[in-house]
């Protein structure tokens, strides 16, 4: 019996879906009052990096590592105050982007979002100001 394995990257639709997701996501991030302070700089460059990272995160080509080395995302985000409130805001923007492009209707998309919820928790490095 032969088994074939498809990565989440392939199951969600590859680079085309990643591109749509990133394009739907970042305008929301830059418009969000909680996230705006930590998303300074060129949105196009941040989108480009995300389009390199997400395929690798989902088992596709290691585009991010080829350009920047190992992702080490928690370490790369340490200079930014990622609070629980900001992690929830990031997930809220991501969930809206998933919905906009229909990725929330794909079982692989649901698994992808579940993985992102874990990542959001790992990225928290600062308590909320009122804690």
N, C-alpha and C positions, 0 to 999 in steps of 0.2 A: 504494500500500500504506500502510495506516495503522498506526502504532506506538502502543502504549499502554505507559506506564511506571508501574509501581507502586513506590513507595518501600519500603524495608525496614520502615518503620513500618506500612504497609498490609499487607505480606506476612506480618508476624508476628502480625497480628490487632489492631493499633491500641491504643487506650487501655486496652481490657479486658486485653490481655496485659501491657502495661506495668504496670498496677495489680497484677496477680497476681505479676509478677516482683519488683516493689519490696516487696510484702508478704512474699514468701518470702525475699528477700535480707536485709533489714535486721535481723531478729531474729538471723540468723547472724552478722552483722557485730558487733552489740552483745555477742554471746556469745563472740566470738573474742578470745583473750588478746593476740594481736599487734595487733589493730585497736582494741580497746576504748579504749586511751589517746588515740586521735586522733578518736574518734567520741563526743565528749561533747555534752551538750545534748539537746534535745527530739527524740526519734526521729521523732515525727509530723511535725515541721517539716522534718527532713532528708528524710523520705520524700516529703513534698509537693514539695520542690524537685526531687528526682530524677524524680518523675512529670511535672514540667514540662520537665526537661532532656532526658530520653530520647526523647520524640517528636521534638524538634528534631534531636537527634543522628542519628536514623534517617531524616531527610528528611520528617518530618511537620510539623505546625504549630509555629511558633516561640514556644511558650508561655513558655519560660524567658526569652527575650529581651524579650518584651512586659512582663514584670514586673521583671526584674533587669538588663536590658541585655545586651550581648554576653556569652556564657558565659565566655570566658577562663579555662577550668577550671584550667590549670596555675597561673596567677597566683592564683586563688582558693584553691588548695590549698597555696601556699607557706608560710603560717603553721604548717602541720602537717608533722611529720617523716614524710614518706613514704619509707620505706626499701624496698630490694628485697624484703626479707622481708614487709613489709606489703603491697606490691603483689601478691606471690604469694598471700598470705592473702586479699586482696580478690578475686582471681580464683578462688580455691578456693571462697569463699562464693558468688560469682556462678555458678560452674559448678554447684554444688549446687542453687541456686535455679532455674537453667535446667532441670536434670533434674527437680526437683520438679514444675514446671508443664508439662513435656513440650516445652519450647522447644528442647531439644537434639536433638529428632527432626525439626525443621523445617529445611530447607536455608537458609532466610532466618535462622533462629535461629543456625545454625552461622556464617553470615557476620557476624551481629551480635556473637557472642561473639569472633570473630577480631578485629573492630574494637576490642572492649573490651580485648583483650590488648595491642594497640598503645597504647591510652590508658593502661593501667596502667604500661607502660614509660615513657611520657612524663611521668607524674606523679611518678616517683621524683625526689626532691630532696635526699635525705640518705643517706649510706652506712650500711650496717648497722654497729652498734656494734663488732663484732669485725673490721671491715675496716681 
